[in-house]
Amino acid sequence: MRKFINTLKERFERTVIMMAMLFSQRVILGKCEFEQVPKKLKKQVAGILIDECGMPELVPAEFGGTAA
C-alpha cells in the first residue's frame, strides 16, 4: 500500500512540475500574462522563468522578478 501511495505522490508532483513548465512557456510566448497563472503554480512558474529561462522581467517583484 505504501508503494502505491508513493507512486501516486510522485505522479502528482511530476504533473505539477509539467503544469508549471507549460504556464512558463505560455508566459514567454505571450499567450497569457503572469497574473493569469493559477495561484498555486505562481511560485514554481516564477522559479522556472527566473532560474531556468533567465527572464526575471516577466515575473512580478513579489515573486522575485523585476516586472513592475
matplotlib code that plots the C-alpha trace (Angstrom):
import matplotlib.pyplot as plt

x = [0.0, 2.8, 4.4, 1.1, 0.8, 4.4, 3.7, 0.7, 2.6, 5.4, 2.9, 1.2, 4.5, 5.5, 2.1, 2.6, 6.1, 4.8, 1.9, 4.4, 6.5, 3.5, 2.5, 6.1, 6.1, 2.7, 4.0, 7.2, 5.3, 2.8, -0.2, -1.0, 0.2, 1.8, -1.3, -3.3, -1.2, -3.1, -2.3, -0.9, 1.6, 2.9, 5.8, 7.0, 6.4, 8.4, 11.3, 11.3, 11.1, 13.9, 16.3, 15.9, 14.9, 16.7, 13.6, 13.0, 11.4, 8.3, 7.9, 6.4, 8.7, 6.7, 7.8, 11.5, 11.3, 11.8, 8.4, 6.6]
y = [0.0, 2.4, 1.8, 2.7, 5.9, 6.9, 6.2, 8.5, 11.2, 11.1, 11.3, 14.2, 16.1, 15.5, 16.8, 20.0, 20.5, 19.9, 22.4, 25.0, 24.4, 24.8, 28.1, 29.3, 28.7, 30.4, 33.5, 33.6, 33.3, 36.0, 33.7, 34.6, 37.1, 36.0, 37.2, 34.6, 31.7, 29.7, 30.9, 27.5, 27.4, 31.0, 30.2, 27.3, 29.3, 32.3, 30.0, 28.5, 31.9, 33.4, 30.4, 28.3, 30.8, 33.9, 36.1, 37.9, 40.8, 38.6, 38.0, 40.5, 41.7, 39.9, 36.6, 37.7, 39.2, 42.7, 43.4, 46.3]
z = [0.0, 0.8, -2.6, -4.3, -2.3, -3.1, -6.8, -6.7, -4.9, -7.5, -10.4, -8.8, -8.2, -11.8, -13.0, -11.0, -12.5, -16.0, -15.5, -14.2, -17.3, -19.5, -18.0, -18.1, -21.8, -22.3, -20.4, -22.5, -25.8, -24.7, -24.7, -21.1, -18.5, -15.2, -13.4, -15.3, -13.9, -11.2, -7.7, -6.6, -9.5, -9.4, -7.2, -9.4, -12.6, -11.2, -10.3, -13.8, -15.5, -13.4, -12.8, -15.9, -18.6, -17.3, -17.8, -14.4, -16.4, -16.8, -13.1, -10.6, -7.8, -5.1, -6.7, -7.1, -10.6, -11.9, -13.5, -12.2]

ax = plt.figure().add_subplot(projection="3d")
ax.plot(x, y, z, "-o")
ax.set_aspect("equal")
plt.show()
